[in-house]
């Protein structure tokens, strides 16, 4: 009898703390940001600040992975995103690739090609799958 992969049952989303400090290092204001409360286990790869004015909180460019445990596999989805700290939401979030590890098998990876079909639609495809529309 095969035992399915066991994994985390709780959702673990990263918290960011943004703060403003004066020149002596005293924190003047701070804000807690929850990156992706709906996602499964999340791992931050990189982040950097964008467009930080004196009056508003910054936008963050965040590259992160979500890890999903299935019955017979473990998958990781890599995301590239921009998170608006003022509104506590993503401005943009696109999958960049996926890696799947089947029980007893080798890793399978797929990098995505993304292009806009219309002003409101994106086509996300595997460029190596031979899709003639890419």
N, C-alpha and C positions, 0 to 999 in steps of 0.2 A: 504494500500500500504506500503510495506516495503522499508525503506530507507537503501541503502548500507552503510557499514562502510565508514566513511570519514577518510582520513589520509594525511600524507605529500605527496606533489606532487614533491618536490625537492629532489634531492639526497644529502644526508649529509654524507660525508666521513670524518673520523678523520684525522687530521694533527698531525704529530709528528715533533718535533724540536729536532734534535740531535746537541750537541755542545761539543767542547773541551775547557776546561778552564785550565789556569795555576794554580799554587799553591796559588796564591793570589785571585783567583776567576774571573779573567778577561777572557772573552770569546775570544779564538784565532780563531776558525773556527766554523761555524754552517751550518746546512743543513736542509731544509724543506722536509718532506716525506709525501706523500699522500698515505694512506693505501690501499683503494679499491675504486677508482673513478667510477667503473662500478656498484658497489653495491647500494642497497637502503639505507635507514636509518641504520647506523651502531653504535653499542655500544661496546666500549672496556671493557672487563671484567678484564683481567690481561695482563701484558707484562713484559718481562725481557730481558736484554741484554745477548747476547751470542757471543763468539769469537770476542772480540774487541781488535784489534792490535793497535800499535802506529801510523800506517800509513793509515789504512783504517777505514771506518765507520763500525759499528757493524751489526751483524745479530740480529734480534729481534724475540723472541718467543712471539706470540700474540694469545690470546684467545679472540674471539669477537663474537657478535651476529649481524645478519642482520635481520631487521624487514620488513616484506612484507605485504602490505594491499591488500586483494582481495575483490571481490564483496560482499561476505557473510562471510569472515573469516579474521583473522589476524594470521600470522605465524611468528615464530622466528626460525632461523637456527643458531645453535651454530657451530663455526669454530675453529679449532686448526691449527695454521700456523707458518711458519718461513718466515720472510721478510728480504731480503738482502738490506740493506741501500746503499751499493755501486752501485747496479744495479737498485735500485728503483723497485723491483719486488719480488713476492713470490717465494721462493725456494720450499716450500711445503705448501699445504692448503687442509685440509680434513674436511668434515662435521662430527660433533660429535653427533648431535641429532637435532630433530625438535619438536617444540611444535606448535599446531594449536588450535586456539580458534574460533569456529563457532558461528555465531550470536545466542544468546540465549542458547548455549550449554556449555558443560564442556570442559576444556582443554584436549587435546589429545597429549600425548608425545610419542616419539619414540627415543630410543638410537640406534646408529648404531654400527654394527660390521664391521670391515674393514680388508680385507686380500688380499694379492697379488695373482692373478691368473697366472701371467706371469711377466716377467721383465717390461712390459709396460702397464699392466692392473691391476686395483684394483677392487675387488668386494665389494660393499657397500650394506649391507643388514640389515634387522631388525631381530635380533636373536630370538625375541619372536614370530615371525610370523610362526615359524615352518618350515623354509626352510631346507630341508634335506642336502643341500650341505655345510652347516656351521658346 
